[in-house]
Amino acid sequence: MPKRFAAGVLAALIAGGSSVVFAQQGIAPDVPGKQEEKRVLEVGKWYPTLEGGLNLTQASYSTNWKGGEQGSVSWSAYLNGTAENQIKSSLNWLTTMELLYGQTRRQELDQNGNRHWGGSEKSADLVQIESILRVTRGWAVDPYFSFRFESFFQDVTDPYGRTLWFNPMTFKESVGIARKFLDYEDHQLLTRAGFTAREGYRKFFSMPAGDDTFSETSWDVGAEAIIDYTRIFNENKVRYDSRLSVYQPFTWSKNDIFDQIGADSLLAYGIDPDITSYATTVDVDWQNTLTTKVTRFISFNFYLELLYDKYDNTVVPVVDDGGVLTNPDAVRYSIRKKGQFKQTLGVGLTYAFK
């Protein structure tokens, strides 16, 4: 199954790449001979978009169903929006928002073979807001400044089943140069490269039992390159969005704690002593969204994210007065030596707010 999905994304990229060639010639690939329309933004006017959707899947079986399957109910809701303003001819302001949350609930069998519904489990979660100020004076590249906020609605990583809301939080401030290679109504390609300062804020539970929490902060600085691509086909019925981010941290504010703990103690905790290099390993995040509208209110949504983040820098190692690591489980859980893969597929209701 993952190979089929990867093939679908590859096909979308090939289509997008071919459309870049057509765009350079001013031709719309989905309509032979039609010229693509350059975007013209009126100075001082806001151009907002907002779209929400709900996907729902349900299955239920009687206690004597021969197949042995178990029922389930899955739902996810999303809200995506943009707001763009050409403040003046030399300054553009673009803000984007992506919100996603979903849960799954399954039937379970007890010792007597009776079915009952278990608790709800999180199946989708995303909070991303980014704002970009870009100087548009017609130069070869555009200087820019951006601010980005990332989080989750629920943090369910606690091994004792407790939940923290809007945790962790990541704040990113970037400054650099950008280039908009494509700027059509239905076809856009923006590239950026610059320096980034990233701050992480995370809450932890103080004890294995109870709800008392404490918080830790950390920061790192590095270089980042981002490619944002959007392609709309078939009179707004098919939309493909892609965001590729590559971030190389130069330093991390909490690496000295691992040095204080020492290699032998880290091994005793089951942690690789080379963890001090993990936090400054390059991070790669490639997000792809394909949306197809079957009717005005029914759409097909496919999301694929490929992520390589060797260590989650929002997880700070905490030591007591004696130098003992108090959260080894959290540190171990934050190590991902291999790439990560996330894919969601759904058909549901969607609505574009005018």
N, C-alpha and C positions, 0 to 999 in steps of 0.2 A: 504493500500500500504506500509507504513513504516514497518509493521509487516513482510510482505513478504521479503522486503529487509533485515531486521534484521535477518530473518531466513536464507537468502542466505549467509550473512556474518558468521553466526554461523556455517553453514555447512562448509564454507571455513576454519574456525578455527579448527573444528573437524578434517578436512582433514589434516590441518597443524600439529595438535597435534599428529595424528597417524603417520605422516611422521617423527616426531621427534623420536618416538619409533623405527621405521624402521632404521632411520639414526644411532641411537646408536648401532644398530646391523650391520651397514654398508650396508643395503639393500635399493635399490631405490624402493619406494612404487608403482610407476607407471609402472615399468617393473619388474615382479616377478623374483627373483633370481639375478638381476643385482646389482653389487656393485657400490655404489656412489663413485665418484672420488673426492679425496681431492684436494683442491686448492693448487697449488704450484706457488708462485709468484717469478719471477726472480728479483733478487736484482738490484735496479736502473732503472727498466723498468716501464714505465707508462702503465696503463691498463684503457683506457678511453672508455666510452659508451655515446652515445647521441641519443635520440629519440624524434621526434616531431610529432604532429598530429593535425588534424583539423576536428571538428564535425560541421555539418550543418543540420538544420531542417527548412523547409519552408512550409507554407500553405497560400492560398489566396482564397477569395470567391467573387462572384459577388454581386452587391448591392441588388439583389432580391433573394439571396440564402435562401431557406425555413428553413434551420436549425438554422439560427440566429448566427452561429459561426463567430468569427473574425479571420482574418489572422494574421500570425506572422512569423518572421524570427529570428532564434536563431543560433548563432555560438559561438564556443569556440576553442581556440588554446592552445596547451601546448608544453613545451619543458623540458624534463627531462634528466639529465646527471650525470655521476659519473666519477671520476678520482682517481685511486688508485696507490700508489707507495710504494713498500717495499724499503725504502731508504737504509737501511742496515738490516742485519738479526735481529737486535734488535729494529727496529723502523719502524712503518707503518704509512702512511699518506693517509687518505681517505677524499675526498671532494664530496659532493652530492649537486645537484641543482634541484629545482622544480619551474617551472614557468607556470602559468595558467591565461588566461584571456578570457572572453566571454561577449557577449552582446545579448540582445533580443529587437526586435522592433515589435510592435503590431499595427494592424489596429484599428482605433477608429471611432465611429459614431458621426456625428454632429447632431444638432437639426433638420436638414432636412432629417435625415436618410442616408446621404451620407457617404461613407467610405473614410478615409484618413489615411495615415501612421503617427503614432506618433513618438516621439523621441526615441532614443536608451537608454536602461537601462542596467546597469551592472548586469550580471547574474553569473559570476565566476571571481574570482580574488585571486591570490596566488603568493607570492614571498618568497622562502625559500632557503637559502644557508647555508651549514654547513661543517666545516672542522674539522677532528679529527686526532690528533697525538697520537699514542698508542705505548707504550713500549712493545715489543714482545720478551721477554727473556726466554719464556717457564715456567714462574712462574705460580702459581695457579690463579693469577689475574694479569691483565695488567694495570699499571698506565697510565692515559691518560689526555690530555688537549684538549678542544674543543672550537670552536668559532662558533656561529650561528647568522645569520641575518634573520629577518622576516619583511615583509612589505606587502603593497598592491600597485598595479599600480595606482589605483584611490581611493581616500577617498571621498565617496559621502554621508557622514553622516550629512552634513550641512543642517539644516532645510530650508534654502533659496535656495537650489539647486545648490550651488557653489561646485566646484571640486578642490581638492588638489592632486598633484601627489606624489607618493611614500610617503604616510603618513598613519599611523604613522610608525616609524622605531623602531625596538627592537633589541638590541644587547645582546648576552648572552655569557659569558665566564665561562667554567666549568672545574673543576679538580677533579679527583677521581680515581676509579678503574673500570676496565671492564673485562668481561669474554666472550670469543667467544665459545659458547657451540657447535655450528655447523659451519663448514667451508668447504662446498663442492661447486662444480661448480654451482649447481642448488638449493642449500639449505643452508641458512645461518641464524644464530641466534646470535645476539650480545646484551649483557646486560651491562648497565652502572649504576653507582651510585656515586654521589659526591656532591660537593658544587658548587653553581652557583651564579654569580653576574650578574644582569640583569639591563640594562639601557634602558630607553624609551625616545624617542624624538618625539614630536608631534607639528604640526603647527595648529593654530586656526585663524579664521577670527576675526579681531579687532572689527568690527561693523556689525550690521545687514545688512547694505548695503555697497558695495565697495569690493575691492579685497585686501586691506591691511591685512597683517597677522603678527602674532608674534608666537614665539615658546616657549615651556616649556620642561624641561627635568626632569626626575626622576630616581630613582634607588631603587633596593631592593636586598637582599641577602637571600639565602635559600638552601635547600637540594633538589636534583632532582634524580629521578630514571627513566631510559629509557630502553625500549625493542624494538629492531629493528629486524624484521623477514622478510625473503624473501624466497619464494618457487616458483620454475619454473617447470611446468609439460609439458608433451606431446611434447617434443623436441622444447622447447622455444615458444610454441603456447599459453600457459596459464601461467600467472604470477600473483602472489599475494604478495603484500607488505603491511606490517603493522608496525605502529610506535605508541607505547604507552608511553606517557610522564606524569609523576606525579611530580609536583613541589610544595614544601611547602615554601612560603616566611616566613622569620623570622621577618622582619621589612620592612617598606616602608618610603622613605625619606619625603613624603608629608603628612603623617598622622597628623602632628602637626598643619597643616592648618585647618583641620576639628575640632581639639580641640579648636583652636582660635575662630572659628565661633560660636561654642556652640550649645548645643542640641536644644534649643528653636528656634534659627535662622534656623537651618537645617530643623526643622519641618515646619517652615514658608515657606521654599523653596520646601516643598514636598519631602524631603530627610530623610530617616531613620537615626536617630541619631547613630545607631549602625554601620554606614558606616565605622567607624574607624577600625572595625574588618574585613570588607570585603576584604580589600587590602592584608591581610595576611592570607586569607583562601586558602586552598589547591586548586591548579589548575590541572585539568585532561584533557588531549587531546589525543584522540585515532583516528588515521587516518588509513583508509583501502582503498587500491586500487586493483581492480581486472581487469586485461586486458586479453582479449582473441582475438587472431588473426584469423579471418575468412579466409583471404588470406594474401599474403605478404604485401599488402598495405591497407587492410580493417580490422578494429579491433572494438571490443566491449569493452567499458570502463565503469566501475562502481566505483564510489567514495563515501565513507561513512565516515563522521567525527562526533564523539561524543565529545562534549566540555563542560566542567564545569569551568567557570571563573566568579566568583561572582562579581568581579569588574575589569574593564580594567585599569591597573595601568599606562597606557600611558596617561590617561586623568587626568590632574593635576587641582585641584581646584584653581581658580585665584581670589584673593580678591584685592580690591582697597585700597587706603590709609585709608579709613574709616572702613575697615574690612568687606565690603559688597561683597558677592560672585557675581562675574560678569558672570560666565558661569554655572548657575544652570541647564540649559537644557542639556548641555553636560555631566554633572555629573550624572543626572538622567538617561540619555540614556546609560551610561556605567555600570549600575547596572543590573546584570542578576542573580536573585535568583534561577532560575531553569536551568537545563542543556540545552544546545543548540544542534541542530541537523542539519546537512547539508548532502544532498545526490544529486549526479548528475549521470546521465545515458546517454550514447551517443554511436552512431555508426558512424564512420567516417574514414578518411584517416590517415594513420600513416606511418612513414618512419624512419628506423634506419640508422643513419649515421655511416659508417664503418671507 
